[in-house]
Amino acid sequence: MADLIKKEADGSLSFGDYTLPEKTKQDDFKADGGSYKVKTYNEITRLERDGVLVYESVPGTNVTGLKSTDTGLSFEIESKDDAQITVGVDPETSYDVKVAGESIGVISSNLGGKLSFSVELQGSGKVAVEVAKA
């Protein structure tokens, strides 16, 4: 991934590079009326919009096609290892989380609007993730 963050033709965002050995960041990327900041390398990938968490993974991931709506978000992720994902959503709200089209359950976000779950990625290539209000 040459750019750390880019806007795709369909309006979605792609960001991150889990192959980088050192922390690399890109600030002040303008899209959809907001200012995005991405930090990424092999240990973590984090995306913020106007200083608020949108996405974080441990270890780092490549994210493609991130689309965010009032009811949730969807994206594809890729990494060499399984990842712990945290996304910023509405506080204290239940979300149905789907990985590769299969529901992994309804998970509630915390008071701060963070929702965390794990995704098995090792050797899978790109995996689709969907987080939708239950």
C-alpha positions, 0 to 999 in steps of 0.5 A: 500500500503506497499511501497510508490513507486514500479515498477510493472511487466508491467514496470508501477509505483504505488505510494501513500497512502492516508490513512497515517495521517502524511506526509511520503516520499521516495527518490531516487527510481531508475526506467527507468533511473530516480530518483523518489521521492514520498511524500504522506499522506491524504492531498497530494500525489506528485511524482517527477522524477529528481526534475520535477513534474510528478503527484500531487493530493490534497487530497492524492491518491493511484496511480497504473499503471502510464505509461508515453509516449511521447504523454501523460500518463495513470494511475488509482487513488483511494481516499476517496474524489474527487481530484484535479490532476496536472500532468507534461507534455509538456508546452503549449500543448493541451491534451485530458483528459479522466476519466473512459473512458469519455473525460472531455475535451481538456485542455492546459498545462501552460508555465511550463508544468503543466496540472490540472483537477478534478476527482470525486472519492468519493465511486468510487474505482479505476478510470482510467485516460488518458492524451493524446496529442490532 
